[in-house]
Amino acid sequence: AVGTFHSTCARLLRRHSQELRLSRDFAIYDDGDQKAMISRVLKDLSLDDKRLPPKMIASIINQAKNEMQGPEDVPLTGLDAERIREVFREYEKRMAKANALDFGDLIYQMVRALESNEALRMQLAGRFAHILVDEFQDTNHAQRRLVRALGSVHRNVCVGGDDDQSIYRWRGADRRNILDFRQHYPDAH
């Protein structure tokens, strides 16, 4: 199968929805849907959307999921840290109630499932005899963990990229993923 990280995870999440306690027909919220949900949460919690703009909250949530962090794990400081966590927690509750995942959830939920369910990891990793990832320098932490989990059985992982051409740092890309590849795959050649 060929696909992006997000499309591959969406297919796998739907295919294995029962094992993952998801509804097979979950909705995938785009950026606009996500910000609208955050705006409703802010309004219902009587929080000022000028002080806590939905775009900023969405960015924090997305970055947290890229780093495989939930509301309690996000390293926030300052006066609004607890308010942001409260919005994040409520956002997650409402997304579950709406039977919806955001783009970050697609990878986040799949990695959590693979890392917590050994039988599922073995089943899916067994199906991925070869994994090829292009532009590996532009992957984030969650994507690296996904590749590692899916490549854990056959260990036929091939990545391409150039650490000098990492352009998606603002989106959570970590060029260390390509620099540290041999550390994670010492038998690579």
N, C-alpha and C positions, 0 to 999 in steps of 0.2 A: 504494500500500500504506500502511496505517496501522499503527503499532506503537510500542512503547517503544524506546528505544535498545537495550536488551538483547535484546528479541525480534527486532528487525530484524537485529541483528548475528548472532544465533543462526541465523536463516534464511539469511543470506548466507554464513556460515561453512559451513553444511551444503551449500548449493547449490554452493559453490566449493571444497569440501574437498580435492579432488585437487590443484588448483593451489596450495593452501595447505599441502599435506603434512599434512593432518588426516584422521582417519578420519571418514567421514560419520556414523557412529553414536556420536560422542563423547557422554559423559555430562556433564551440567551439575551440578556440586556446589553445594549450598546452603550456608548458613553452618555448619550442623551438620556436614555432610560435610567442609567445609574444616577446621574445628577438630579433627575426628577425625583427619584426615590429618596435621595439624600435631602433634597429640599423639603419633602413631606415630613421626613423624620425631624429635621430642624424645626419646622413649624409646630409639629405636634409636641416637641419637647420644649417649646417656647424659647428657642435659642435664636440669636440674631444671625441671619445669613450674611450680614455685612461683616461681622466680626469673624464668623466661621463660614466663609464662602463654600458652596457645594463643590466647586471645582477643586479647591484646596483639599477638602475632606476626601473627595474621590481620588485625588493623587496620593494621599496618605494610605488609603485603603488598598489601592492598586500596588503601591510600592511594598506594603506589608505582605500582600499575597505573593508578590515576586520573590520576597525573602522568606516565604513560608511561615509568616507570622500571623497570629490572630489578634484580636483587639487587646488582649492582656499582654501580648509580647512586644507591641510596638514601642520602640524607645523614644517616648515623647517626654518633654519637659516643659515647664512654663505654666502659666495660669490656666490655659485652656486644655491642658493634657487630659484631664479626667473628662471634660466635656466631649472631647474628640473620641475618647474611648467609649463613652456612653452612646454617641452617635453611631460609631462603628458596630457596637453590640446590637443596637436596635435595628440598624441597617441589615445586619446578618439575619436577625429574627424575621424581619419583614420579607427579605429575599426568599427565605425558606417557606414562609407562608404563601408567597406569591408563586411558588414553584419555579423560581428563576435563579439563574446563575449569571454573574457578570463574566467578562472575558478573563479576568484574573482567576476566577473560580475554576474555570475549565482545567487549567493546569494544576492549580492549588489542590483541588478536590481529588484529581487523579493521582497526584503524588502522595497525598495523605493516604489514599486507599491502598496504593501499591506498597507503601512503607509500613502500613499497619495490618495488612492482610497477606500473609505469606503465601497462602494457596492461590490467591488472585495474582500476586506478583509472579509466582512460578508459572502459572497458566499463560499470562500475557507475555512475559519475557520469553517463554518457550516458543511463542509464535513469531517473535522478532529475531529471526536468524541473523539478519544483518541490519545495522542502523547506520545511515549516512546523514550527517548534519552539516550543511553548508553554512558559512559565515558564523562559525562557532564562537568567534570573539564577540558576537552581538547577542549571546544568550545570557539569561539571568540565572539566579540561583535556583529557582524552581525548575527551569528548563534543564539545567545541568543535572539536578536530582532525578528528573523524569528520564533522561537518557541513561543515567546510571542504573535506575531501577529496571527499565525495559531491556537494557543490555546485560543484565546480571547473569543470565543463563548461558548464552552463547558467547558473550564478550567479543562479538564481532562489531566493534564500533569504529566508524571512520568519520573523522571530522576534517573539515577544510576551513581555512580562514587565515587572516593576517592580523596579529595583535595590534599592528600600527594603523589598522583601518577600522577600529571600533568606533562606530558612530552613534550608538544608541544608549550611551551612558545615562542620558536623561530618562530613558525608559527602563532603567534597571540593569542594562547590560553590564557584564563584568568581564573584562578582557582576561582576568586571571583564570577564567574557565579554560581558555585555550592554552595559556601559559602553564597551568598546572595539570594539563591532560595526562602527561606521563606519570605524574604522581598518582593519579587515580587509576591509570592503566599502565603499570610498570612493564607489562609484557607486550606493549604496543611496539610495532615496527613499521 
